[in-house]
Amino acid sequence: MSRKVADCRKFPSEKNCTLTISGEESEVLSVAVQHAIDAHGHKDSPELREQIKGTLEDE
């Protein structure tokens, strides 16, 4: 299985977050969603999960 990367720098943010998460897709998606909720105040929703999933790139 290929590793995926979520890079918070690709999203505009007042916090100028520099977090990068890498691992298997399911792991990255889970952690990235939790980060978006905890650090950026997003609400957990299917739309948020799909948006984040759409930005994942191969490592």
mmCIF file as Biopython writes it, N, C-alpha, C and O atoms, coordinates in Angstrom:
data_model
#
loop_
_atom_site.group_PDB
_atom_site.id
_atom_site.type_symbol
_atom_site.label_atom_id
_atom_site.label_alt_id
_atom_site.label_comp_id
_atom_site.label_asym_id
_atom_site.label_entity_id
_atom_site.label_seq_id
_atom_site.pdbx_PDB_ins_code
_atom_site.Cartn_x
_atom_site.Cartn_y
_atom_site.Cartn_z
_atom_site.occupancy
_atom_site.B_iso_or_equiv
_atom_site.auth_seq_id
_atom_site.auth_asym_id
_atom_site.pdbx_PDB_model_num
ATOM 1   N N  . MET A ? 1  ? 0.853   -1.183 0.000  1.0 0.0 1  A 1 
ATOM 2   C CA . MET A ? 1  ? 0.000   0.000  0.000  1.0 0.0 1  A 1 
ATOM 3   C C  . MET A ? 1  ? 0.893   1.240  0.000  1.0 0.0 1  A 1 
ATOM 4   O O  . MET A ? 1  ? 1.883   1.296  0.730  1.0 0.0 1  A 1 
ATOM 5   N N  . SER A ? 2  ? 0.546   2.222  -0.811 1.0 0.0 2  A 1 
ATOM 6   C CA . SER A ? 2  ? 1.378   3.428  -0.884 1.0 0.0 2  A 1 
ATOM 7   C C  . SER A ? 2  ? 1.075   4.369  0.282  1.0 0.0 2  A 1 
ATOM 8   O O  . SER A ? 2  ? -0.037  4.424  0.806  1.0 0.0 2  A 1 
ATOM 9   N N  . ARG A ? 3  ? 2.109   5.095  0.655  1.0 0.0 3  A 1 
ATOM 10  C CA . ARG A ? 3  ? 1.963   6.064  1.732  1.0 0.0 3  A 1 
ATOM 11  C C  . ARG A ? 3  ? 1.418   7.362  1.166  1.0 0.0 3  A 1 
ATOM 12  O O  . ARG A ? 3  ? 1.697   7.718  0.022  1.0 0.0 3  A 1 
ATOM 13  N N  . LYS A ? 4  ? 0.632   8.070  1.981  1.0 0.0 4  A 1 
ATOM 14  C CA . LYS A ? 4  ? 0.035   9.339  1.595  1.0 0.0 4  A 1 
ATOM 15  C C  . LYS A ? 4  ? 0.534   10.441 2.527  1.0 0.0 4  A 1 
ATOM 16  O O  . LYS A ? 4  ? 1.011   10.183 3.632  1.0 0.0 4  A 1 
ATOM 17  N N  . VAL A ? 5  ? 0.409   11.679 2.044  1.0 0.0 5  A 1 
ATOM 18  C CA . VAL A ? 5  ? 0.837   12.844 2.809  1.0 0.0 5  A 1 
ATOM 19  C C  . VAL A ? 5  ? -0.292  13.869 2.824  1.0 0.0 5  A 1 
ATOM 20  O O  . VAL A ? 5  ? -0.922  14.135 1.800  1.0 0.0 5  A 1 
ATOM 21  N N  . ALA A ? 6  ? -0.536  14.440 4.002  1.0 0.0 6  A 1 
ATOM 22  C CA . ALA A ? 6  ? -1.421  15.593 4.159  1.0 0.0 6  A 1 
ATOM 23  C C  . ALA A ? 6  ? -0.543  16.739 4.645  1.0 0.0 6  A 1 
ATOM 24  O O  . ALA A ? 6  ? 0.127   16.618 5.671  1.0 0.0 6  A 1 
ATOM 25  N N  . ASP A ? 7  ? -0.544  17.840 3.922  1.0 0.0 7  A 1 
ATOM 26  C CA . ASP A ? 7  ? 0.309   18.983 4.249  1.0 0.0 7  A 1 
ATOM 27  C C  . ASP A ? 7  ? -0.574  20.192 4.545  1.0 0.0 7  A 1 
ATOM 28  O O  . ASP A ? 7  ? -1.215  20.741 3.649  1.0 0.0 7  A 1 
ATOM 29  N N  . CYS A ? 8  ? -0.597  20.592 5.792  1.0 0.0 8  A 1 
ATOM 30  C CA . CYS A ? 8  ? -1.475  21.686 6.230  1.0 0.0 8  A 1 
ATOM 31  C C  . CYS A ? 8  ? -1.083  23.025 5.588  1.0 0.0 8  A 1 
ATOM 32  O O  . CYS A ? 8  ? -1.903  23.941 5.528  1.0 0.0 8  A 1 
ATOM 33  N N  . ARG A ? 9  ? 0.136   23.144 5.118  1.0 0.0 9  A 1 
ATOM 34  C CA . ARG A ? 9  ? 0.570   24.393 4.484  1.0 0.0 9  A 1 
ATOM 35  C C  . ARG A ? 9  ? -0.195  24.668 3.199  1.0 0.0 9  A 1 
ATOM 36  O O  . ARG A ? 9  ? -0.184  25.796 2.708  1.0 0.0 9  A 1 
ATOM 37  N N  . LYS A ? 10 ? -0.854  23.665 2.648  1.0 0.0 10 A 1 
ATOM 38  C CA . LYS A ? 10 ? -1.600  23.834 1.396  1.0 0.0 10 A 1 
ATOM 39  C C  . LYS A ? 10 ? -2.969  24.474 1.611  1.0 0.0 10 A 1 
ATOM 40  O O  . LYS A ? 10 ? -3.665  24.798 0.648  1.0 0.0 10 A 1 
ATOM 41  N N  . PHE A ? 11 ? -3.352  24.656 2.870  1.0 0.0 11 A 1 
ATOM 42  C CA . PHE A ? 11 ? -4.629  25.279 3.192  1.0 0.0 11 A 1 
ATOM 43  C C  . PHE A ? 11 ? -4.379  26.663 3.779  1.0 0.0 11 A 1 
ATOM 44  O O  . PHE A ? 11 ? -3.546  26.812 4.674  1.0 0.0 11 A 1 
ATOM 45  N N  . PRO A ? 12 ? -5.082  27.670 3.293  1.0 0.0 12 A 1 
ATOM 46  C CA . PRO A ? 12 ? -4.953  28.995 3.904  1.0 0.0 12 A 1 
ATOM 47  C C  . PRO A ? 12 ? -5.384  28.925 5.368  1.0 0.0 12 A 1 
ATOM 48  O O  . PRO A ? 12 ? -6.390  28.301 5.706  1.0 0.0 12 A 1 
ATOM 49  N N  . SER A ? 13 ? -4.602  29.577 6.228  1.0 0.0 13 A 1 
ATOM 50  C CA . SER A ? 13 ? -4.891  29.504 7.654  1.0 0.0 13 A 1 
ATOM 51  C C  . SER A ? 13 ? -4.313  30.720 8.356  1.0 0.0 13 A 1 
ATOM 52  O O  . SER A ? 13 ? -3.215  31.178 8.038  1.0 0.0 13 A 1 
ATOM 53  N N  . GLU A ? 14 ? -5.062  31.230 9.308  1.0 0.0 14 A 1 
ATOM 54  C CA . GLU A ? 14 ? -4.553  32.337 10.123 1.0 0.0 14 A 1 
ATOM 55  C C  . GLU A ? 14 ? -3.404  31.881 11.005 1.0 0.0 14 A 1 
ATOM 56  O O  . GLU A ? 14 ? -2.589  32.698 11.435 1.0 0.0 14 A 1 
ATOM 57  N N  . LYS A ? 15 ? -3.330  30.586 11.280 1.0 0.0 15 A 1 
ATOM 58  C CA . LYS A ? 15 ? -2.300  30.043 12.159 1.0 0.0 15 A 1 
ATOM 59  C C  . LYS A ? 15 ? -0.994  29.748 11.427 1.0 0.0 15 A 1 
ATOM 60  O O  . LYS A ? 15 ? 0.024   29.473 12.062 1.0 0.0 15 A 1 
ATOM 61  N N  . ASN A ? 16 ? -1.017  29.805 10.090 1.0 0.0 16 A 1 
ATOM 62  C CA . ASN A ? 16 ? 0.165   29.453 9.294  1.0 0.0 16 A 1 
ATOM 63  C C  . ASN A ? 16 ? 0.723   28.100 9.726  1.0 0.0 16 A 1 
ATOM 64  O O  . ASN A ? 16 ? 1.925   27.955 9.947  1.0 0.0 16 A 1 
ATOM 65  N N  . CYS A ? 17 ? -0.141  27.136 9.842  1.0 0.0 17 A 1 
ATOM 66  C CA . CYS A ? 17 ? 0.209   25.800 10.302 1.0 0.0 17 A 1 
ATOM 67  C C  . CYS A ? 17 ? 1.160   25.126 9.322  1.0 0.0 17 A 1 
ATOM 68  O O  . CYS A ? 17 ? 0.984   25.223 8.108  1.0 0.0 17 A 1 
ATOM 69  N N  . THR A ? 18 ? 2.159   24.449 9.852  1.0 0.0 18 A 1 
ATOM 70  C CA . THR A ? 18 ? 3.151   23.778 9.020  1.0 0.0 18 A 1 
ATOM 71  C C  . THR A ? 18 ? 3.143   22.264 9.197  1.0 0.0 18 A 1 
ATOM 72  O O  . THR A ? 18 ? 4.087   21.596 8.775  1.0 0.0 18 A 1 
ATOM 73  N N  . LEU A ? 19 ? 2.110   21.714 9.806  1.0 0.0 19 A 1 
ATOM 74  C CA . LEU A ? 19 ? 2.054   20.277 10.075 1.0 0.0 19 A 1 
ATOM 75  C C  . LEU A ? 19 ? 1.969   19.472 8.784  1.0 0.0 19 A 1 
ATOM 76  O O  . LEU A ? 19 ? 1.211   19.811 7.875  1.0 0.0 19 A 1 
ATOM 77  N N  . THR A ? 20 ? 2.753   18.405 8.716  1.0 0.0 20 A 1 
ATOM 78  C CA . THR A ? 20 ? 2.675   17.431 7.632  1.0 0.0 20 A 1 
ATOM 79  C C  . THR A ? 20 ? 2.501   16.061 8.260  1.0 0.0 20 A 1 
ATOM 80  O O  . THR A ? 20 ? 3.209   15.707 9.202  1.0 0.0 20 A 1 
ATOM 81  N N  . ILE A ? 21 ? 1.554   15.287 7.737  1.0 0.0 21 A 1 
ATOM 82  C CA . ILE A ? 21 ? 1.243   13.964 8.257  1.0 0.0 21 A 1 
ATOM 83  C C  . ILE A ? 21 ? 1.479   12.963 7.132  1.0 0.0 21 A 1 
ATOM 84  O O  . ILE A ? 21 ? 1.043   13.190 6.003  1.0 0.0 21 A 1 
ATOM 85  N N  . SER A ? 22 ? 2.165   11.857 7.425  1.0 0.0 22 A 1 
ATOM 86  C CA . SER A ? 22 ? 2.362   10.842 6.393  1.0 0.0 22 A 1 
ATOM 87  C C  . SER A ? 22 ? 2.129   9.453  6.971  1.0 0.0 22 A 1 
ATOM 88  O O  . SER A ? 22 ? 2.354   9.213  8.158  1.0 0.0 22 A 1 
ATOM 89  N N  . GLY A ? 23 ? 1.681   8.557  6.125  1.0 0.0 23 A 1 
ATOM 90  C CA . GLY A ? 23 ? 1.409   7.179  6.521  1.0 0.0 23 A 1 
ATOM 91  C C  . GLY A ? 23 ? 0.437   6.557  5.543  1.0 0.0 23 A 1 
ATOM 92  O O  . GLY A ? 23 ? 0.234   7.080  4.447  1.0 0.0 23 A 1 
ATOM 93  N N  . GLU A ? 24 ? -0.167  5.446  5.929  1.0 0.0 24 A 1 
ATOM 94  C CA . GLU A ? 24 ? -1.182  4.834  5.088  1.0 0.0 24 A 1 
ATOM 95  C C  . GLU A ? 24 ? -2.406  5.745  5.052  1.0 0.0 24 A 1 
ATOM 96  O O  . GLU A ? 24 ? -2.680  6.464  6.013  1.0 0.0 24 A 1 
ATOM 97  N N  . GLU A ? 25 ? -3.133  5.711  3.949  1.0 0.0 25 A 1 
ATOM 98  C CA . GLU A ? 25 ? -4.225  6.660  3.730  1.0 0.0 25 A 1 
ATOM 99  C C  . GLU A ? 25 ? -5.205  6.734  4.896  1.0 0.0 25 A 1 
ATOM 100 O O  . GLU A ? 25 ? -5.571  7.830  5.320  1.0 0.0 25 A 1 
ATOM 101 N N  . SER A ? 26 ? -5.630  5.609  5.413  1.0 0.0 26 A 1 
ATOM 102 C CA . SER A ? 26 ? -6.619  5.621  6.499  1.0 0.0 26 A 1 
ATOM 103 C C  . SER A ? 26 ? -6.057  6.290  7.752  1.0 0.0 26 A 1 
ATOM 104 O O  . SER A ? 26 ? -6.780  6.994  8.457  1.0 0.0 26 A 1 
ATOM 105 N N  . GLU A ? 27 ? -4.773  6.073  8.031  1.0 0.0 27 A 1 
ATOM 106 C CA . GLU A ? 27 ? -4.135  6.702  9.194  1.0 0.0 27 A 1 
ATOM 107 C C  . GLU A ? 27 ? -4.038  8.205  9.006  1.0 0.0 27 A 1 
ATOM 108 O O  . GLU A ? 27 ? -4.369  8.979  9.904  1.0 0.0 27 A 1 
ATOM 109 N N  . VAL A ? 28 ? -3.582  8.608  7.833  1.0 0.0 28 A 1 
ATOM 110 C CA . VAL A ? 28 ? -3.404  10.036 7.561  1.0 0.0 28 A 1 
ATOM 111 C C  . VAL A ? 28 ? -4.748  10.753 7.611  1.0 0.0 28 A 1 
ATOM 112 O O  . VAL A ? 28 ? -4.859  11.826 8.205  1.0 0.0 28 A 1 
ATOM 113 N N  . LEU A ? 29 ? -5.752  10.176 7.001  1.0 0.0 29 A 1 
ATOM 114 C CA . LEU A ? 29 ? -7.073  10.801 6.989  1.0 0.0 29 A 1 
ATOM 115 C C  . LEU A ? 29 ? -7.609  10.968 8.403  1.0 0.0 29 A 1 
ATOM 116 O O  . LEU A ? 29 ? -8.124  12.032 8.746  1.0 0.0 29 A 1 
ATOM 117 N N  . SER A ? 30 ? -7.496  9.947  9.216  1.0 0.0 30 A 1 
ATOM 118 C CA . SER A ? 30 ? -7.981  10.008 10.595 1.0 0.0 30 A 1 
ATOM 119 C C  . SER A ? 30 ? -7.278  11.112 11.392 1.0 0.0 30 A 1 
ATOM 120 O O  . SER A ? 30 ? -7.930  11.903 12.073 1.0 0.0 30 A 1 
ATOM 121 N N  . VAL A ? 31 ? -5.966  11.161 11.304 1.0 0.0 31 A 1 
ATOM 122 C CA . VAL A ? 31 ? -5.200  12.155 12.064 1.0 0.0 31 A 1 
ATOM 123 C C  . VAL A ? 31 ? -5.422  13.561 11.504 1.0 0.0 31 A 1 
ATOM 124 O O  . VAL A ? 31 ? -5.523  14.522 12.267 1.0 0.0 31 A 1 
ATOM 125 N N  . ALA A ? 32 ? -5.497  13.685 10.188 1.0 0.0 32 A 1 
ATOM 126 C CA . ALA A ? 32 ? -5.711  15.000 9.579  1.0 0.0 32 A 1 
ATOM 127 C C  . ALA A ? 32 ? -7.080  15.568 9.945  1.0 0.0 32 A 1 
ATOM 128 O O  . ALA A ? 32 ? -7.206  16.768 10.189 1.0 0.0 32 A 1 
ATOM 129 N N  . VAL A ? 33 ? -8.098  14.724 9.985  1.0 0.0 33 A 1 
ATOM 130 C CA . VAL A ? 33 ? -9.436  15.186 10.388 1.0 0.0 33 A 1 
ATOM 131 C C  . VAL A ? 33 ? -9.394  15.649 11.840 1.0 0.0 33 A 1 
ATOM 132 O O  . VAL A ? 33 ? -9.930  16.706 12.170 1.0 0.0 33 A 1 
ATOM 133 N N  . GLN A ? 34 ? -8.768  14.874 12.698 1.0 0.0 34 A 1 
ATOM 134 C CA . GLN A ? 34 ? -8.688  15.257 14.108 1.0 0.0 34 A 1 
ATOM 135 C C  . GLN A ? 34 ? -7.923  16.575 14.274 1.0 0.0 34 A 1 
ATOM 136 O O  . GLN A ? 34 ? -8.302  17.415 15.091 1.0 0.0 34 A 1 
ATOM 137 N N  . HIS A ? 35 ? -6.852  16.753 13.504 1.0 0.0 35 A 1 
ATOM 138 C CA . HIS A ? 35 ? -6.080  17.995 13.544 1.0 0.0 35 A 1 
ATOM 139 C C  . HIS A ? 35 ? -6.942  19.179 13.083 1.0 0.0 35 A 1 
ATOM 140 O O  . HIS A ? 35 ? -6.922  20.242 13.703 1.0 0.0 35 A 1 
ATOM 141 N N  . ALA A ? 36 ? -7.696  18.991 11.993 1.0 0.0 36 A 1 
ATOM 142 C CA . ALA A ? 36 ? -8.555  20.067 11.488 1.0 0.0 36 A 1 
ATOM 143 C C  . ALA A ? 36 ? -9.587  20.484 12.533 1.0 0.0 36 A 1 
ATOM 144 O O  . ALA A ? 36 ? -9.916  21.665 12.649 1.0 0.0 36 A 1 
ATOM 145 N N  . ILE A ? 37 ? -10.089 19.527 13.284 1.0 0.0 37 A 1 
ATOM 146 C CA . ILE A ? 37 ? -11.075 19.818 14.329 1.0 0.0 37 A 1 
ATOM 147 C C  . ILE A ? 37 ? -10.416 20.508 15.520 1.0 0.0 37 A 1 
ATOM 148 O O  . ILE A ? 37 ? -10.862 21.567 15.960 1.0 0.0 37 A 1 
ATOM 149 N N  . ASP A ? 38 ? -9.349  19.896 16.037 1.0 0.0 38 A 1 
ATOM 150 C CA . ASP A ? 38 ? -8.711  20.399 17.261 1.0 0.0 38 A 1 
ATOM 151 C C  . ASP A ? 38 ? -7.953  21.706 17.057 1.0 0.0 38 A 1 
ATOM 152 O O  . ASP A ? 38 ? -8.067  22.624 17.869 1.0 0.0 38 A 1 
ATOM 153 N N  . ALA A ? 39 ? -7.188  21.792 15.988 1.0 0.0 39 A 1 
ATOM 154 C CA . ALA A ? 39 ? -6.308  22.946 15.804 1.0 0.0 39 A 1 
ATOM 155 C C  . ALA A ? 39 ? -6.952  24.083 15.027 1.0 0.0 39 A 1 
ATOM 156 O O  . ALA A ? 39 ? -6.595  25.247 15.210 1.0 0.0 39 A 1 
ATOM 157 N N  . HIS A ? 40 ? -7.905  23.747 14.156 1.0 0.0 40 A 1 
ATOM 158 C CA . HIS A ? 40 ? -8.453  24.773 13.275 1.0 0.0 40 A 1 
ATOM 159 C C  . HIS A ? 40 ? -9.947  25.020 13.467 1.0 0.0 40 A 1 
ATOM 160 O O  . HIS A ? 40 ? -10.523 25.873 12.791 1.0 0.0 40 A 1 
ATOM 161 N N  . GLY A ? 41 ? -10.572 24.290 14.372 1.0 0.0 41 A 1 
ATOM 162 C CA . GLY A ? 41 ? -11.964 24.559 14.715 1.0 0.0 41 A 1 
ATOM 163 C C  . GLY A ? 41 ? -13.000 24.086 13.714 1.0 0.0 41 A 1 
ATOM 164 O O  . GLY A ? 41 ? -14.152 24.518 13.772 1.0 0.0 41 A 1 
ATOM 165 N N  . HIS A ? 42 ? -12.617 23.206 12.794 1.0 0.0 42 A 1 
ATOM 166 C CA . HIS A ? 42 ? -13.593 22.672 11.840 1.0 0.0 42 A 1 
ATOM 167 C C  . HIS A ? 42 ? -14.519 21.689 12.545 1.0 0.0 42 A 1 
ATOM 168 O O  . HIS A ? 42 ? -14.164 21.117 13.576 1.0 0.0 42 A 1 
ATOM 169 N N  . LYS A ? 43 ? -15.688 21.501 11.990 1.0 0.0 43 A 1 
ATOM 170 C CA . LYS A ? 43 ? -16.645 20.510 12.485 1.0 0.0 43 A 1 
ATOM 171 C C  . LYS A ? 43 ? -16.442 19.211 11.709 1.0 0.0 43 A 1 
ATOM 172 O O  . LYS A ? 43 ? -16.238 19.232 10.495 1.0 0.0 43 A 1 
ATOM 173 N N  . ASP A ? 44 ? -16.498 18.089 12.409 1.0 0.0 44 A 1 
ATOM 174 C CA . ASP A ? 44 ? -16.376 16.796 11.747 1.0 0.0 44 A 1 
ATOM 175 C C  . ASP A ? 44 ? -17.615 16.568 10.893 1.0 0.0 44 A 1 
ATOM 176 O O  . ASP A ? 44 ? -18.743 16.659 11.377 1.0 0.0 44 A 1 
ATOM 177 N N  . SER A ? 45 ? -17.392 16.274 9.635  1.0 0.0 45 A 1 
ATOM 178 C CA . SER A ? 45 ? -18.504 16.015 8.722  1.0 0.0 45 A 1 
ATOM 179 C C  . SER A ? 45 ? -17.985 15.177 7.552  1.0 0.0 45 A 1 
ATOM 180 O O  . SER A ? 45 ? -16.781 15.122 7.299  1.0 0.0 45 A 1 
ATOM 181 N N  . PRO A ? 46 ? -18.897 14.537 6.854  1.0 0.0 46 A 1 
ATOM 182 C CA . PRO A ? 46 ? -18.474 13.798 5.657  1.0 0.0 46 A 1 
ATOM 183 C C  . PRO A ? 46 ? -17.811 14.726 4.628  1.0 0.0 46 A 1 
ATOM 184 O O  . PRO A ? 46 ? -16.884 14.322 3.926  1.0 0.0 46 A 1 
ATOM 185 N N  . GLU A ? 47 ? -18.291 15.963 4.547  1.0 0.0 47 A 1 
ATOM 186 C CA . GLU A ? 47 ? -17.721 16.919 3.605  1.0 0.0 47 A 1 
ATOM 187 C C  . GLU A ? 47 ? -16.272 17.244 3.965  1.0 0.0 47 A 1 
ATOM 188 O O  . GLU A ? 47 ? -15.417 17.319 3.082  1.0 0.0 47 A 1 
ATOM 189 N N  . LEU A ? 48 ? -15.989 17.437 5.257  1.0 0.0 48 A 1 
ATOM 190 C CA . LEU A ? 48 ? -14.615 17.712 5.692  1.0 0.0 48 A 1 
ATOM 191 C C  . LEU A ? 48 ? -13.717 16.540 5.349  1.0 0.0 48 A 1 
ATOM 192 O O  . LEU A ? 48 ? -12.614 16.729 4.836  1.0 0.0 48 A 1 
ATOM 193 N N  . ARG A ? 49 ? -14.178 15.338 5.626  1.0 0.0 49 A 1 
ATOM 194 C CA . ARG A ? 49 ? -13.382 14.135 5.340  1.0 0.0 49 A 1 
ATOM 195 C C  . ARG A ? 49 ? -13.100 14.000 3.845  1.0 0.0 49 A 1 
ATOM 196 O O  . ARG A ? 49 ? -11.984 13.657 3.455  1.0 0.0 49 A 1 
ATOM 197 N N  . GLU A ? 50 ? -14.091 14.263 3.016  1.0 0.0 50 A 1 
ATOM 198 C CA . GLU A ? 50 ? -13.895 14.185 1.561  1.0 0.0 50 A 1 
ATOM 199 C C  . GLU A ? 50 ? -12.947 15.273 1.075  1.0 0.0 50 A 1 
ATOM 200 O O  . GLU A ? 50 ? -12.116 15.030 0.201  1.0 0.0 50 A 1 
ATOM 201 N N  . GLN A ? 51 ? -13.071 16.469 1.640  1.0 0.0 51 A 1 
ATOM 202 C CA . GLN A ? 51 ? -12.177 17.565 1.242  1.0 0.0 51 A 1 
ATOM 203 C C  . GLN A ? 51 ? -10.730 17.196 1.579  1.0 0.0 51 A 1 
ATOM 204 O O  . GLN A ? 51 ? -9.841  17.355 0.742  1.0 0.0 51 A 1 
ATOM 205 N N  . ILE A ? 52 ? -10.492 16.710 2.782  1.0 0.0 52 A 1 
ATOM 206 C CA . ILE A ? 52 ? -9.141  16.342 3.172  1.0 0.0 52 A 1 
ATOM 207 C C  . ILE A ? 52 ? -8.642  15.171 2.335  1.0 0.0 52 A 1 
ATOM 208 O O  . ILE A ? 52 ? -7.499  15.180 1.877  1.0 0.0 52 A 1 
ATOM 209 N N  . LYS A ? 53 ? -9.485  14.167 2.131  1.0 0.0 53 A 1 
ATOM 210 C CA . LYS A ? 53 ? -9.090  13.012 1.332  1.0 0.0 53 A 1 
ATOM 211 C C  . LYS A ? 53 ? -8.675  13.436 -0.073 1.0 0.0 53 A 1 
ATOM 212 O O  . LYS A ? 53 ? -7.747  12.867 -0.648 1.0 0.0 53 A 1 
ATOM 213 N N  . GLY A ? 54 ? -9.357  14.426 -0.620 1.0 0.0 54 A 1 
ATOM 214 C CA . GLY A ? 54 ? -9.052  14.917 -1.962 1.0 0.0 54 A 1 
ATOM 215 C C  . GLY A ? 54 ? -7.714  15.634 -2.058 1.0 0.0 54 A 1 
ATOM 216 O O  . GLY A ? 54 ? -7.191  15.813 -3.158 1.0 0.0 54 A 1 
ATOM 217 N N  . THR A ? 55 ? -7.159  16.042 -0.941 1.0 0.0 55 A 1 
ATOM 218 C CA . THR A ? 55 ? -5.867  16.752 -0.973 1.0 0.0 55 A 1 
ATOM 219 C C  . THR A ? 55 ? -4.675  15.855 -0.687 1.0 0.0 55 A 1 
ATOM 220 O O  . THR A ? 55 ? -3.529  16.291 -0.797 1.0 0.0 55 A 1 
ATOM 221 N N  . LEU A ? 56 ? -4.933  14.603 -0.319 1.0 0.0 56 A 1 
ATOM 222 C CA . LEU A ? 56 ? -3.826  13.703 -0.009 1.0 0.0 56 A 1 
ATOM 223 C C  . LEU A ? 56 ? -3.012  13.430 -1.266 1.0 0.0 56 A 1 
ATOM 224 O O  . LEU A ? 56 ? -3.551  13.253 -2.358 1.0 0.0 56 A 1 
ATOM 225 N N  . GLU A ? 57 ? -1.704  13.402 -1.077 1.0 0.0 57 A 1 
ATOM 226 C CA . GLU A ? 57 ? -0.790  13.128 -2.190 1.0 0.0 57 A 1 
ATOM 227 C C  . GLU A ? 57 ? 0.063   11.925 -1.860 1.0 0.0 57 A 1 
ATOM 228 O O  . GLU A ? 57 ? 0.253   11.589 -0.691 1.0 0.0 57 A 1 
ATOM 229 N N  . ASP A ? 58 ? 0.579   11.274 -2.893 1.0 0.0 58 A 1 
ATOM 230 C CA . ASP A ? 58 ? 1.525   10.178 -2.665 1.0 0.0 58 A 1 
ATOM 231 C C  . ASP A ? 58 ? 2.798   10.738 -2.042 1.0 0.0 58 A 1 
ATOM 232 O O  . ASP A ? 58 ? 3.233   11.844 -2.362 1.0 0.0 58 A 1 
ATOM 233 N N  . GLU A ? 59 ? 3.380   9.950  -1.150 1.0 0.0 59 A 1 
ATOM 234 C CA . GLU A ? 59 ? 4.617   10.372 -0.486 1.0 0.0 59 A 1 
ATOM 235 C C  . GLU A ? 59 ? 5.775   10.245 -1.453 1.0 0.0 59 A 1 
ATOM 236 O O  . GLU A ? 59 ? 6.914   10.550 -1.097 1.0 0.0 59 A 1 
#
